[in-house]
Amino acid sequence: MKENFTVKNQNRTKIVATVGPASSSPEVINKLILNGCTVFRINFSHGDQDSHAESIKNIRATAKSLQQSVAILGDLQGPKIRIGDIVDGSFPLQAGQRLLLDSTIDDSAGSLEGISYKCDTLAASCSEGRILMLDDGRVQLRVISVDGTAIMTEVVAGSVLSSRKGLNLQGGGLAEDALTAKDREDIVFAVAHKLDYICVSFPATPADMHHARELLEAAGGRAKLISKIERAEVVESEATIDAMINASDGVMVARGDLAVEVGFAAVTPLQKQIVQRSRTLNKPVIVATQMMESMIDSPVPTRAEVSDVANAVFDYADAVMLSGETAVGEFPVEVIKTVYDVAVETEQNEVTQVSKHRVECDFEYVDESIAMASMYLANHFKSIKAIVCLTESGSTALWMSRIKTHLPMIAMSHRQETLNRVALYKGVLSSYLPLEQERNSMLSEALAAAKKVVELNSGDYIALTFGDVVGVDGHTNTLKIIRVD
């Protein structure tokens, strides 16, 4: 654990903390930032807009007081299908017993005679032999017959069923819109509060992401859209994975529902594939779900959880995400400290510092070429101690962050939204740089700002990228090596 708080944290893999009752106060948010958290998740599946607005206000105010740029990510609920309430809260199950699911049953009267569900397309998506997965797969029901909205099933696994548990169809295929009426309202809320990222839950096709983008733009939003990869049809092939990544500004490997749909054994290989494809396609990627689950009520993690976080670092994911651990857990600050320690220790390994990424690829854009050239130079000219990019949109910093390196990367911009956005990118730090038309003045200010962010000594060099046209996106065309006096 770290002995002293410092904002100059050393973790290159970013940490996403979900805000909830355990972590929404300014005091806790302050400690989370000081101990390595740079992205805060607002989970629209819980709480209301008033509580979310208060959390957003606290995050922004705390980050400003610490002179830090952090990203806020809004996670849409999506079409989460659940069963209704069960009388007395739960009932026991036995393998082989029959259980009726029917949307016409009273939503509060679930019993051994039958339980309700809310999903207009569930019955039509079911067929004899398909497996319904409830409570993250703890209960499994085989479909025997379908008659209108009535689905007769047989218990395959599970010993107890409780109220309001989630429901998935193993193998995917539920024909449910990815964006609900609530999601549309939450997109408008996210735009009004200038959230940096919005996660779309359960997208089945790239069209779902295009639809979300239309709604976002119609509301006047500029947030980046992250697709949560959690449906079986999205991971049918590398082509379907690539199509979803290309339709998104970033992706999240949402391992909970993904495991329910494709099976637990398939998740780890898919995680590695999705992370690798995201890096190749120049998109940030988050690994999520149960990273430190035991720390919800324990001050120390299991060894398996430590290995899980380290594995995501070795995969070169941009970030790992904590859910209940920070939202409702007893030890939100300790969780962040633990993930920080695991990330920093793992990042000392040479495997995370040497890259062959895209060495045989052709580049499409001038600014992309400059970004790739700077990273190659930085990794092979040992006197360079930092990479600095003057950026309008953050795209140069994103390209740079796809390359493995041990060197700090500093994105400098006069746009606060850009500084917030890069808080998700692997290994990228940020620093405010006032807009200045006179180039020599800007470069001297950039060097002075870099010295505040990282340790630079006389005789060191930095690699600096910038554009001739100041204040306009996509004009990075210069790489300069500067000696520190």
Rosetta blueprint (number, residue, H / E / L):
1 M L
2 K L
3 E L
4 N L
5 F L
6 T L
7 V L
8 K L
9 N L
10 Q L
11 N L
12 R L
13 T L
14 K E
15 I E
16 V E
17 A E
18 T E
19 V L
20 G L
21 P L
22 A L
23 S L
24 S L
25 S L
26 P H
27 E H
28 V H
29 I H
30 N H
31 K H
32 L H
33 I H
34 L H
35 N L
36 G L
37 C E
38 T E
39 V E
40 F E
41 R E
42 I E
43 N E
44 F L
45 S L
46 H L
47 G L
48 D L
49 Q H
50 D H
51 S H
52 H H
53 A H
54 E H
55 S H
56 I H
57 K H
58 N H
59 I H
60 R H
61 A H
62 T H
63 A H
64 K H
65 S H
66 L L
67 Q L
68 Q L
69 S L
70 V L
71 A E
72 I E
73 L E
74 G E
75 D E
76 L L
77 Q L
78 G L
79 P L
80 K L
81 I L
82 R E
83 I E
84 G L
85 D L
86 I E
87 V L
88 D L
89 G L
90 S E
91 F E
92 P E
93 L L
94 Q L
95 A L
96 G L
97 Q L
98 R E
99 L E
100 L E
101 L E
102 D E
103 S L
104 T L
105 I L
106 D L
107 D L
108 S L
109 A L
110 G E
111 S E
112 L L
113 E L
114 G E
115 I E
116 S L
117 Y E
118 K L
119 C L
120 D L
121 T L
122 L H
123 A H
124 A H
125 S H
126 C L
127 S L
128 E L
129 G L
130 R L
131 I E
132 L E
133 M E
134 L E
135 D L
136 D L
137 G L
138 R L
139 V E
140 Q E
141 L E
142 R E
143 V E
144 I E
145 S E
146 V E
147 D E
148 G L
149 T L
150 A E
151 I E
152 M E
153 T E
154 E E
155 V E
156 V E
157 A E
158 G L
159 S L
160 V E
161 L E
162 S E
163 S L
164 R L
165 K L
166 G E
167 L E
168 N E
169 L E
170 Q L
171 G L
172 G L
173 G L
174 L L
175 A L
176 E L
177 D L
178 A L
179 L L
180 T L
181 A H
182 K H
183 D H
184 R H
185 E H
186 D H
187 I H
188 V H
189 F H
190 A H
191 V H
192 A H
193 H L
194 K L
195 L L
196 D L
197 Y E
198 I E
199 C E
200 V E
201 S L
202 F L
203 P L
204 A L
205 T L
206 P H
207 A H
208 D H
209 M H
210 H H
211 H H
212 A H
213 R H
214 E H
215 L H
216 L H
217 E H
218 A H
219 A L
220 G L
221 G L
222 R L
223 A L
224 K E
225 L E
226 I E
227 S E
228 K E
229 I E
230 E L
231 R L
232 A H
233 E H
234 V H
235 V H
236 E L
237 S L
238 E H
239 A H
240 T H
241 I H
242 D H
243 A H
244 M H
245 I H
246 N H
247 A L
248 S L
249 D L
250 G E
251 V E
252 M E
253 V E
254 A E
255 R H
256 G H
257 D H
258 L H
259 A H
260 V H
261 E H
262 V H
263 G L
264 F H
265 A H
266 A H
267 V H
268 T H
269 P H
270 L H
271 Q H
272 K H
273 Q H
274 I H
275 V H
276 Q H
277 R H
278 S H
279 R H
280 T H
281 L L
282 N L
283 K L
284 P L
285 V E
286 I E
287 V E
288 A E
289 T L
290 Q L
291 M L
292 M L
293 E H
294 S H
295 M H
296 I H
297 D L
298 S L
299 P L
300 V L
301 P L
302 T L
303 R H
304 A H
305 E H
306 V H
307 S H
308 D H
309 V H
310 A H
311 N H
312 A H
313 V H
314 F H
315 D H
316 Y L
317 A L
318 D L
319 A E
320 V E
321 M E
322 L E
323 S L
324 G H
325 E H
326 T H
327 A H
328 V L
329 G L
330 E L
331 F L
332 P H
333 V H
334 E H
335 V H
336 I H
337 K H
338 T H
339 V H
340 Y H
341 D H
342 V H
343 A H
344 V H
345 E H
346 T H
347 E L
348 Q L
349 N L
350 E H
351 V H
352 T H
353 Q L
354 V L
355 S L
356 K L
357 H L
358 R L
359 V L
360 E L
361 C L
362 D L
363 F L
364 E L
365 Y L
366 V H
367 D H
368 E H
369 S H
370 I H
371 A H
372 M H
373 A H
374 S H
375 M H
376 Y H
377 L H
378 A H
379 N H
380 H H
381 F L
382 K L
383 S L
384 I E
385 K E
386 A E
387 I E
388 V E
389 C E
390 L E
391 T L
392 E L
393 S L
394 G L
395 S H
396 T H
397 A H
398 L H
399 W H
400 M H
401 S H
402 R L
403 I L
404 K L
405 T L
406 H L
407 L L
408 P L
409 M E
410 I E
411 A E
412 M E
413 S E
414 H L
415 R L
416 Q H
417 E H
418 T H
419 L H
420 N H
421 R H
422 V H
423 A H
424 L H
425 Y L
426 K L
427 G L
428 V E
429 L E
430 S E
431 S E
432 Y E
433 L L
434 P L
435 L L
436 E L
437 Q L
438 E L
439 R H
440 N H
441 S H
442 M H
443 L H
444 S H
445 E H
446 A H
447 L H
448 A H
449 A H
450 A H
451 K H
452 K H
453 V H
454 V L
455 E L
456 L L
457 N L
458 S L
459 G L
460 D L
461 Y E
462 I E
463 A E
464 L E
465 T E
466 F E
467 G E
468 D L
469 V L
470 V L
471 G L
472 V L
473 D L
474 G L
475 H L
476 T E
477 N E
478 T E
479 L E
480 K E
481 I E
482 I E
483 R E
484 V L
485 D L
